[in-house]
Amino acid sequence: MTPACRAGRAFLCLAALSLAACSTANAPGSESAATATSATAPAQSAPATAATSAPSGEIVLPPAFPDRPFARVKFDELTWRPTEGNTLGVQTAVVEGDPAKPGYYLTINHFPRGVMSRPHYHPDERYIIVLRGTWYTDEGNVFRPTQAVPLKPGDFMRHPKGGPHYDGALDEDTWVAIAGIGPTKATVVDGGELFGRSR
């Protein structure tokens, strides 16, 4: 399969997740997403139908156009914040939704060269596409950066709910898009810091 086919297939996975599993993403839950979309989207006036009123396990689709407007978010205008409060330079920008709340979210993570997450897991399934750089990934509870599998721009990976893994950058800065259904968080296997040096 060509890189273009892989990238297209991965994009379709993210698009299908977005369409089929959105809860009420009527207003992005983060300041950065709200700022990015407000410049290009009209004011929203969707009725107050909260996902919290739906029975457990039921998928609630967002309101239709025009109550839910088009949104455009420019990469160069994203607001970046330290991921999980780390001091090693890993940053996250929220593109859509709010990872801390129920519903669909889409973020972009930036890993500086030589920094990776340490073994951890998430309460939700996550879908990742590499945007820039080479992203190194591995599964399990043992941190072995030199044995991680490299993924290039356009490559896709799924992290199953509860599956221990670690990932990040070795020789160059790397950016990945991460989508899932919140609320989400990272639980470090050994209870220590989420991020560490990979070199």
C-alpha positions as CSV (number, residue, x, y, z in Angstrom):
1,M,0.0,0.0,0.0
2,T,1.4,3.4,-1.0
3,P,1.9,6.1,1.7
4,A,-0.9,8.2,0.1
5,C,-3.3,5.2,0.4
6,R,-2.2,4.7,4.1
7,A,-2.7,8.4,4.9
8,G,-6.1,8.4,3.1
9,R,-7.3,5.3,5.0
10,A,-6.1,6.8,8.3
11,F,-7.9,10.0,7.6
12,L,-11.1,8.1,6.8
13,C,-10.8,6.4,10.2
14,L,-10.6,9.7,12.0
15,A,-13.5,11.2,9.9
16,A,-15.7,8.2,10.6
17,L,-15.0,8.4,14.3
18,S,-15.8,12.1,14.2
19,L,-19.1,11.6,12.4
20,A,-20.3,8.5,14.2
21,A,-19.2,9.1,17.7
22,C,-19.5,12.8,18.4
23,S,-21.4,13.8,21.5
24,T,-22.6,17.3,21.9
25,A,-19.6,19.1,20.5
26,N,-21.7,22.2,20.2
27,A,-19.1,24.4,21.7
28,P,-15.4,23.4,22.0
29,G,-14.5,22.8,25.6
30,S,-11.2,24.5,25.4
31,E,-10.2,28.1,25.2
32,S,-7.8,27.3,22.3
33,A,-10.4,25.6,20.2
34,A,-13.0,28.2,20.8
35,T,-10.5,31.0,19.8
36,A,-9.5,29.1,16.7
37,T,-13.0,28.5,15.4
38,S,-14.6,31.8,16.4
39,A,-12.8,33.7,13.8
40,T,-14.2,31.7,10.9
41,A,-17.5,30.3,12.2
42,P,-20.8,32.1,12.9
43,A,-22.2,32.3,16.4
44,Q,-23.8,29.0,17.5
45,S,-27.4,28.8,18.6
46,A,-27.9,25.0,19.1
47,P,-30.7,23.9,21.5
48,A,-29.5,22.8,24.9
49,T,-29.5,19.0,24.3
50,A,-26.7,17.8,26.6
51,A,-25.1,14.4,26.1
52,T,-25.4,13.8,29.8
53,S,-29.2,13.4,29.4
54,A,-28.7,10.5,27.0
55,P,-28.8,6.9,28.3
56,S,-25.4,5.4,29.0
57,G,-23.8,4.0,25.8
58,E,-26.1,5.9,23.5
59,I,-24.3,7.8,20.7
60,V,-25.6,11.4,20.5
61,L,-24.9,13.1,17.2
62,P,-24.2,16.9,17.1
63,P,-26.9,19.2,15.8
64,A,-27.1,19.7,12.1
65,F,-26.2,22.7,10.0
66,P,-26.9,25.7,10.5
67,D,-27.1,25.2,14.3
68,R,-23.7,23.5,14.1
69,P,-21.5,25.7,11.9
70,F,-18.5,24.9,9.8
71,A,-15.2,25.3,11.5
72,R,-11.6,25.9,10.3
73,V,-8.6,25.7,12.5
74,K,-5.2,26.8,11.2
75,F,-2.2,24.9,12.4
76,D,0.0,28.0,12.7
77,E,-2.7,29.7,15.0
78,L,-3.1,26.8,17.5
79,T,-2.6,27.5,21.2
80,W,0.0,25.2,22.7
81,R,0.2,24.2,26.4
82,P,2.5,21.8,28.3
83,T,1.1,18.3,28.2
84,E,0.2,17.0,31.6
85,G,2.2,19.9,33.1
86,N,5.6,18.4,31.9
87,T,8.8,20.4,31.9
88,L,10.5,18.5,29.0
89,G,8.8,20.5,26.2
90,V,5.9,18.2,25.2
91,Q,3.0,20.3,24.1
92,T,-0.7,19.8,23.3
93,A,-3.1,21.9,21.2
94,V,-6.8,21.2,21.3
95,V,-8.3,21.3,17.8
96,E,-11.9,20.2,18.6
97,G,-13.8,19.2,21.8
98,D,-12.3,18.9,25.3
99,P,-10.3,15.8,26.2
100,A,-11.3,16.2,29.9
101,K,-15.1,16.1,29.1
102,P,-17.4,13.5,27.5
103,G,-17.5,13.5,23.8
104,Y,-15.2,13.5,20.7
105,Y,-11.9,15.3,20.9
106,L,-9.1,16.0,18.5
107,T,-5.7,17.2,19.7
108,I,-2.2,17.6,18.3
109,N,0.8,16.7,20.4
110,H,4.3,18.0,19.8
111,F,7.2,15.9,21.1
112,P,10.6,17.6,21.1
113,R,13.6,15.6,19.9
114,G,14.7,13.1,22.5
115,V,11.5,13.0,24.6
116,M,9.0,10.2,24.9
117,S,6.1,9.3,27.1
118,R,6.8,6.5,29.5
119,P,4.6,3.4,29.8
120,H,1.0,4.5,30.4
121,Y,-2.5,3.7,29.4
122,H,-5.8,5.6,28.7
123,P,-9.4,4.9,29.6
124,D,-10.5,5.4,26.0
125,E,-9.5,4.1,22.6
126,R,-7.3,6.6,20.7
127,Y,-6.6,7.1,17.0
128,I,-3.4,8.7,15.9
129,I,-2.0,10.0,12.6
130,V,1.6,11.2,12.3
131,L,1.7,14.7,10.9
132,R,5.4,15.7,10.9
133,G,8.6,14.0,11.9
134,T,9.1,10.3,12.9
135,W,7.0,9.1,15.8
136,Y,8.4,6.1,17.7
137,T,5.9,3.7,19.4
138,D,5.9,0.5,21.5
139,E,3.6,-1.5,23.7
140,G,4.2,-2.9,27.1
141,N,5.2,-1.9,30.6
142,V,9.0,-1.7,30.0
143,F,10.5,1.5,28.6
144,R,12.8,0.5,25.7
145,P,13.1,3.5,23.4
146,T,15.7,1.9,21.1
147,Q,13.2,-0.9,20.3
148,A,10.3,1.4,19.4
149,V,8.7,1.1,16.0
150,P,9.1,4.2,13.8
151,L,6.0,5.7,12.0
152,K,6.3,8.4,9.3
153,P,3.9,11.2,8.3
154,G,0.6,9.7,7.1
155,D,1.0,6.5,9.2
156,F,-1.8,5.5,11.5
157,M,-1.9,3.8,14.9
158,R,-4.7,2.8,17.3
159,H,-4.2,2.6,21.0
160,P,-6.8,0.2,22.5
161,K,-8.5,1.2,25.8
162,G,-6.3,0.2,28.7
163,G,-3.4,-0.9,26.6
164,P,0.0,0.0,28.1
165,H,2.3,1.8,25.6
166,Y,4.8,4.6,25.2
167,D,5.7,6.9,22.3
168,G,7.4,10.0,21.2
169,A,10.5,11.4,19.4
170,L,14.1,10.3,19.1
171,D,16.1,12.3,16.6
172,E,13.7,15.0,15.4
173,D,10.7,17.0,16.6
174,T,7.5,15.2,15.9
175,W,3.8,16.2,15.7
176,V,0.9,13.7,15.9
177,A,-2.9,14.2,15.7
178,I,-4.8,12.2,18.4
179,A,-8.6,11.6,18.4
180,G,-10.8,9.8,20.9
181,I,-13.9,9.9,23.0
182,G,-13.4,11.7,26.3
183,P,-13.0,12.1,29.1
184,T,-9.4,10.8,28.8
185,K,-6.2,10.9,30.9
186,A,-2.9,9.1,31.0
187,T,-2.2,6.7,33.9
188,V,1.5,6.0,34.2
189,V,2.2,2.3,34.9
190,D,4.8,2.8,37.6
191,G,3.2,6.0,39.0
192,G,6.1,8.2,38.0
193,E,6.4,11.0,35.5
194,L,4.6,10.6,32.2
195,F,7.5,11.9,30.1
196,G,11.2,11.0,30.0
197,R,14.3,11.3,27.9
198,S,14.5,8.9,25.0
199,R,18.2,9.7,24.4
